[in-house]
Amino acid sequence: MTSKDNKQNTLLEEKRKKREDEDKVAVDSFLTEIESDIRDEQLKKLWLRYKNLFYASLSVLVIGVASYQFWIKLEQDKVIQQATVYDDALILMNAEDFEAALDLFAKVSTNGGNYAALASLQSASILISQGKRGEALNIYRSLSNKRNISNKFRNLALLLEVLHGVETEDTVYLSDIISDLTNPSNPFVYNALELKALIQYKEGNINGAKETLTNLTEDERTPVDILQRAKEIIIVLESGYSNF
């Protein structure tokens, strides 16, 4: 075979490969179009099948967001209304129109939340001033069991229950309450420790009361008013006086 023949064969081979490559590209392109059409068709079928569900889900989402915004507005309006009625009740309370004040505080209390807790505490204070200690203690107990108010209100209710129940309630029961309130994380811990000493005194545990009060005087974080009372009570206890 001559060199000329070899050259012709090479050219023919190159043309054949080029044609094969072009055919392969054409086939690949065709298959890609087919796959694309199939995918589009599948998507169309899926869309036709699920579009109603999609619309329904979207509608639920929109309605949910709208409802939430409406609920937020209602909650804001409710709190504003509570605050207004609460302020009116305070005015009546300061004017010593206690029965009218109790009625308004009761209305605020029915709506729940922190304003309701404040209203309940104010109602209890009025009842205490009227000598209705039992009713006030029931309010404090009820508040301490609520879960839709701030922990501070629950702890304050417990503290006030102990304060106003120390003369009439079982000291073991009160001691259990106080033991939870003397946790350092409790914002009323120093008030609780002061009441703990009072309960110890009521139980006849004079040394325990003196120790609790002494710890208060040695704690540099003890509020000034509690510190002063603790020092005065220690002096009274050390003098042997047994009725304070």
C-alpha positions as CSV (number, residue, x, y, z in Angstrom):
1,M,0.0,0.0,0.0
2,T,1.4,3.3,-1.1
3,S,1.7,6.4,1.1
4,K,-1.0,8.0,-0.9
5,D,-3.3,5.1,0.0
6,N,-2.4,5.4,3.6
7,K,-3.2,9.1,3.6
8,Q,-6.6,8.4,2.0
9,N,-7.4,5.7,4.6
10,T,-6.4,8.1,7.4
11,L,-8.7,10.8,6.0
12,L,-11.5,8.3,5.7
13,E,-11.0,7.1,9.2
14,E,-11.0,10.7,10.6
15,K,-14.2,11.4,8.6
16,R,-15.8,8.3,10.0
17,K,-14.9,9.2,13.6
18,K,-16.1,12.7,13.1
19,R,-19.4,11.4,11.7
20,E,-19.7,9.0,14.7
21,D,-19.0,11.8,17.1
22,E,-21.6,14.0,15.4
23,D,-24.1,11.2,15.5
24,K,-23.3,10.6,19.2
25,V,-23.8,14.3,19.9
26,A,-27.0,14.3,18.0
27,V,-28.3,11.2,19.8
28,D,-27.2,12.7,23.2
29,S,-29.0,15.9,22.4
30,F,-32.1,14.0,21.3
31,L,-32.1,11.9,24.5
32,T,-31.6,15.0,26.6
33,E,-34.6,16.6,24.9
34,I,-36.6,13.4,25.5
35,E,-35.5,13.3,29.1
36,S,-36.4,17.0,29.5
37,D,-39.8,16.4,27.9
38,I,-40.3,13.4,30.2
39,R,-39.3,15.4,33.3
40,D,-41.6,18.3,32.2
41,E,-44.4,15.9,31.6
42,Q,-43.9,14.3,35.0
43,L,-43.8,17.7,36.6
44,K,-47.0,18.6,34.8
45,K,-48.6,15.4,36.0
46,L,-47.3,16.0,39.5
47,W,-48.5,19.6,39.4
48,L,-51.9,18.6,38.1
49,R,-52.1,15.9,40.8
50,Y,-50.9,17.9,43.7
51,K,-51.7,21.5,42.8
52,N,-55.0,21.5,44.8
53,L,-53.1,20.2,47.8
54,F,-50.5,22.8,47.3
55,Y,-53.1,25.6,47.0
56,A,-54.8,24.2,50.1
57,S,-51.5,24.1,52.1
58,L,-50.7,27.6,51.0
59,S,-54.1,28.8,51.9
60,V,-53.8,27.2,55.4
61,L,-50.4,28.9,55.8
62,V,-51.7,32.3,54.8
63,I,-54.8,31.8,57.0
64,G,-52.5,30.6,59.8
65,V,-50.3,33.7,59.6
66,A,-53.3,36.0,59.3
67,S,-55.0,34.3,62.3
68,Y,-51.8,34.6,64.3
69,Q,-51.5,38.3,63.5
70,F,-55.2,38.7,64.4
71,W,-54.5,36.7,67.7
72,I,-51.6,39.0,68.5
73,K,-53.8,42.0,67.9
74,L,-56.5,40.5,70.2
75,E,-53.9,39.8,72.9
76,Q,-52.5,43.3,72.7
77,D,-56.0,44.7,72.9
78,K,-56.8,42.4,75.8
79,V,-53.7,43.5,77.7
80,I,-54.5,47.2,77.1
81,Q,-58.0,46.7,78.3
82,Q,-56.8,44.8,81.4
83,A,-54.3,47.6,82.1
84,T,-57.1,50.2,81.9
85,V,-59.4,48.3,84.2
86,Y,-56.6,47.6,86.6
87,D,-55.7,51.3,86.8
88,D,-59.4,52.1,87.5
89,A,-59.4,49.5,90.2
90,L,-56.3,51.0,91.8
91,I,-57.9,54.5,91.8
92,L,-60.9,53.0,93.7
93,M,-58.6,51.1,96.1
94,N,-56.7,54.3,96.9
95,A,-60.0,56.0,97.5
96,E,-60.9,53.2,99.9
97,D,-63.9,52.1,97.8
98,F,-62.8,48.5,98.4
99,E,-65.8,46.7,97.2
100,A,-65.9,48.4,93.9
101,A,-62.1,47.9,93.6
102,L,-62.6,44.2,94.3
103,D,-65.2,43.9,91.5
104,L,-62.8,45.5,89.0
105,F,-59.8,43.4,90.1
106,A,-62.0,40.3,89.7
107,K,-62.7,41.3,86.1
108,V,-59.0,41.7,85.4
109,S,-58.2,38.4,87.0
110,T,-60.6,36.4,84.7
111,N,-58.5,37.2,81.6
112,G,-55.3,35.6,82.9
113,G,-51.7,36.7,82.4
114,N,-49.5,38.9,84.6
115,Y,-52.1,41.7,85.0
116,A,-54.5,39.1,86.3
117,A,-51.8,38.1,88.8
118,L,-51.3,41.7,89.9
119,A,-55.1,42.1,90.3
120,S,-55.3,38.9,92.4
121,L,-52.5,40.1,94.7
122,Q,-54.2,43.5,95.1
123,S,-57.5,41.7,95.9
124,A,-55.7,39.6,98.5
125,S,-54.2,42.7,100.1
126,I,-57.7,44.3,100.4
127,L,-59.1,41.1,102.0
128,I,-56.2,41.0,104.5
129,S,-57.0,44.6,105.5
130,Q,-60.6,43.5,106.0
131,G,-59.6,40.6,108.2
132,K,-60.5,38.0,105.6
133,R,-57.3,36.2,105.9
134,G,-58.6,32.8,104.8
135,E,-59.9,34.2,101.5
136,A,-56.6,36.0,100.9
137,L,-54.6,32.8,101.6
138,N,-56.8,30.9,99.1
139,I,-55.9,33.6,96.5
140,Y,-52.2,33.2,97.2
141,R,-52.4,29.4,96.9
142,S,-54.3,29.6,93.6
143,L,-51.8,32.0,92.2
144,S,-48.8,29.9,93.2
145,N,-50.3,27.0,91.1
146,K,-50.9,29.0,87.9
147,R,-48.5,28.3,85.0
148,N,-49.5,31.1,82.7
149,I,-47.9,33.8,84.8
150,S,-44.3,34.8,85.6
151,N,-42.4,32.8,88.2
152,K,-41.8,36.0,90.1
153,F,-45.6,36.3,90.7
154,R,-45.8,32.6,91.8
155,N,-42.9,33.0,94.2
156,L,-44.3,36.2,95.6
157,A,-47.7,34.5,96.1
158,L,-46.0,31.8,98.1
159,L,-44.0,34.3,100.1
160,L,-47.2,36.2,101.0
161,E,-49.0,33.0,101.9
162,V,-46.2,32.3,104.4
163,L,-46.1,35.9,105.7
164,H,-49.9,36.1,106.3
165,G,-50.3,32.4,107.3
166,V,-47.5,32.2,109.9
167,E,-50.0,32.9,112.7
168,T,-52.6,30.4,111.7
169,E,-51.1,27.8,109.3
170,D,-49.2,24.6,110.1
171,T,-45.5,25.5,110.5
172,V,-44.4,22.2,108.8
173,Y,-46.4,23.2,105.7
174,L,-45.0,26.7,105.8
175,S,-41.4,25.4,106.2
176,D,-41.8,23.3,103.1
177,I,-42.8,26.4,101.1
178,I,-40.0,28.4,102.5
179,S,-37.3,25.8,101.8
180,D,-38.1,26.2,98.0
181,L,-38.0,30.0,98.2
182,T,-34.6,30.1,99.9
183,N,-32.9,29.0,96.7
184,P,-30.3,31.7,95.8
185,S,-31.8,32.1,92.3
186,N,-35.1,33.3,93.8
187,P,-35.3,37.1,93.8
188,F,-37.1,37.0,97.1
189,V,-34.5,34.8,98.8
190,Y,-33.7,37.3,101.6
191,N,-37.3,37.8,102.4
192,A,-37.7,34.1,102.5
193,L,-34.8,33.6,104.8
194,E,-36.2,36.3,107.2
195,L,-39.5,34.4,107.2
196,K,-37.6,31.1,107.7
197,A,-36.2,32.6,111.0
198,L,-39.8,33.6,112.0
199,I,-41.1,30.1,111.4
200,Q,-38.1,28.6,113.4
201,Y,-39.0,30.9,116.2
202,K,-42.7,29.9,116.1
203,E,-41.5,26.2,116.3
204,G,-39.5,27.0,119.4
205,N,-36.2,26.6,117.5
206,I,-34.6,29.8,118.9
207,N,-31.0,28.8,118.1
208,G,-32.0,28.0,114.5
209,A,-33.7,31.4,114.2
210,K,-30.7,33.2,115.5
211,E,-28.4,31.2,113.1
212,T,-30.6,32.1,110.1
213,L,-30.7,35.8,111.1
214,T,-26.9,35.8,111.8
215,N,-26.3,34.5,108.3
216,L,-28.3,37.3,106.9
217,T,-26.3,39.9,108.8
218,E,-23.0,38.4,107.5
219,D,-24.2,38.3,103.9
220,E,-23.1,41.5,102.2
221,R,-25.9,41.2,99.6
222,T,-28.7,41.3,102.2
223,P,-30.9,44.3,101.6
224,V,-30.5,47.1,104.1
225,D,-34.0,46.9,105.6
226,I,-33.8,43.1,106.1
227,L,-30.3,43.5,107.5
228,Q,-31.5,46.1,110.1
229,R,-34.5,43.9,111.2
230,A,-32.3,40.8,111.5
231,K,-29.9,42.7,113.8
232,E,-32.8,44.0,115.9
233,I,-34.4,40.6,116.2
234,I,-31.1,39.0,117.2
235,I,-30.8,41.5,120.0
236,V,-34.3,40.7,121.2
237,L,-33.7,36.9,121.1
238,E,-30.4,37.2,122.9
239,S,-32.1,39.3,125.6
240,G,-34.3,36.3,126.4
241,Y,-37.5,38.1,125.3
242,S,-39.7,35.4,123.8
243,N,-42.6,37.3,122.2
244,F,-41.9,39.5,119.1
